[in-house]
Amino acid sequence: QVQLVESGGGLVQAGGSLRLSCAASGPAFSAYAMGWFRQAPGKEREFVAAISWSGYSTYTVDSVKGRFTISRDGAKNSVYLQMDSLKPEDTAVYYCAAVRTYLSDYIPPSYEYDLWGQGTQVTVSS
């Protein structure tokens, strides 16, 4: 079973950038669609971005479109979330998630993700 470990969170000023990484261990990482979720204090978990296992299909939520980019590197068994032009409202714990899929370009809906990392804190100061 794939295990996920996030890194790259931290404190950044508004307008700055961070790159989150999610390292996956275990078999058949290439057959997993990957996603990033976030949860701010007192709020529900939000589905932020996702990428199919082929890497050809991606999804980003409207609130981060044009600022966040998801990518994956099969050789490194990793998925990334490049976050630019960060805003204070992006402050949250960010979670990497995965789900086994059988269609190369399929982006699963949020409720299908069943493997989770431990989360990494992102804090954006104004």
C-alpha positions, -999 to 999 in steps of 0.1 A, spaced: 0 0 0 12 35 -9 23 57 21 25 94 17 48 120 34 44 157 28 71 184 32 77 220 23 52 238 44 62 269 65 56 305 71 56 329 42 45 365 36 16 373 14 26 373 -22 53 347 -16 57 312 -28 60 277 -14 64 243 -30 49 214 -12 62 179 -19 46 145 -13 68 115 -14 51 82 -20 64 48 -10 50 15 -20 41 -4 -51 25 9 -82 26 47 -74 22 53 -111 -13 38 -109 -26 63 -83 -43 96 -89 -29 122 -65 -46 151 -48 -39 180 -24 -65 190 2 -63 217 28 -81 224 61 -81 257 79 -91 260 115 -128 258 119 -134 250 83 -142 219 63 -114 201 44 -112 216 8 -102 198 -23 -75 220 -38 -59 202 -67 -55 168 -83 -36 150 -111 -43 118 -129 -18 90 -129 -9 98 -164 -1 134 -155 -21 146 -184 -52 157 -165 -52 181 -137 -78 199 -115 -75 230 -94 -102 247 -74 -113 281 -86 -99 299 -56 -63 289 -64 -65 287 -102 -37 306 -118 -17 306 -86 -12 269 -77 1 242 -100 1 205 -93 27 182 -110 41 147 -105 74 130 -111 71 93 -116 108 87 -114 109 102 -79 75 88 -68 65 123 -59 38 149 -64 42 186 -60 21 217 -53 37 249 -64 19 277 -47 26 313 -59 10 346 -50 0 332 -16 -27 349 3 -35 348 41 -67 328 32 -44 300 19 -33 294 55 -42 258 64 -28 223 69 -22 208 35 -27 171 30 -15 149 2 -39 121 -8 -40 92 -33 -64 67 -48 -58 38 -71 -74 44 -105 -77 23 -137 -81 51 -162 -50 70 -170 -65 104 -173 -92 101 -146 -94 128 -119 -114 112 -90 -138 133 -70 -128 143 -36 -146 115 -17 -127 88 -35 -93 95 -20 -85 69 6 -48 73 13 -36 103 33 -4 119 45 0 134 79 -3 170 66 20 200 65 12 235 79 12 265 56 9 299 72 7 331 51 11 363 70 -4 396 58 
